[in-house]
């Protein structure tokens, strides 16, 4: 019977072939990851738009004066996030259920994509508009 050798496995980070040592470097030597509040805000904005009934409303100029929806503000502290989301909703859709879905979806997406612990997601329904109405620019 012939034995086939297993292919060599890559060494974990911090291990050296010469030392024969296998393991991770000390935590302080591995580095760290800081996620900016702006990144949390952008991911939360996209996640809120993924919920059925939430509308994306406003131009960049309206965003300057705070009338762009979803409007997201985030606060980060040591890997924990607290997020405020103002949304525009299409009528007729249950408002309480939509707010709860936004809260859950934003929290889930921030945790799964960014690895942050979400302490709170506060949702405010800022405006409601009938289905099929679009805000048009005057030309």
Steps between C-alpha positions, in 0.01 A plus 500: 500500500624847412449793737428840353622795700250775574577836338670750729260726688560877519628630832267717710578868533790563733653152463841440350617184330848524655376522857259211462259715696138500393258758639384857483700805589417687818173697470679835522721407206217389269354849446143620523208602285323832544175552313411863434154631586457598135535134397239393756268776372540392137436131572197591713368725218525219246345249743205731570437535125485120469184486716172486307312830517800722580564764236821675412405867472700814430796633310844584633390862550207386711739286700691813603188644665395164648208405273656198336365160608612263632699736717740311727716614791726254682711513812782249553668421830734204538341272242147591606263700278195710572307601187220750430312445172242741355303341217238582238229236462259419218133506597303273563741282690487421874727761657580320825588177320716687246689679779557167678625338176741791442626471858562125468648511149739788572619330819551166324689652205731707722582195709553261210686736265702713741520283811385779730269447796187707449369642827202684351337591171249783541264537203297813428245507219557852373263503204235286335412523132239316290622212284587600145577865575845606404661831578585654166737782423373802312669525164 
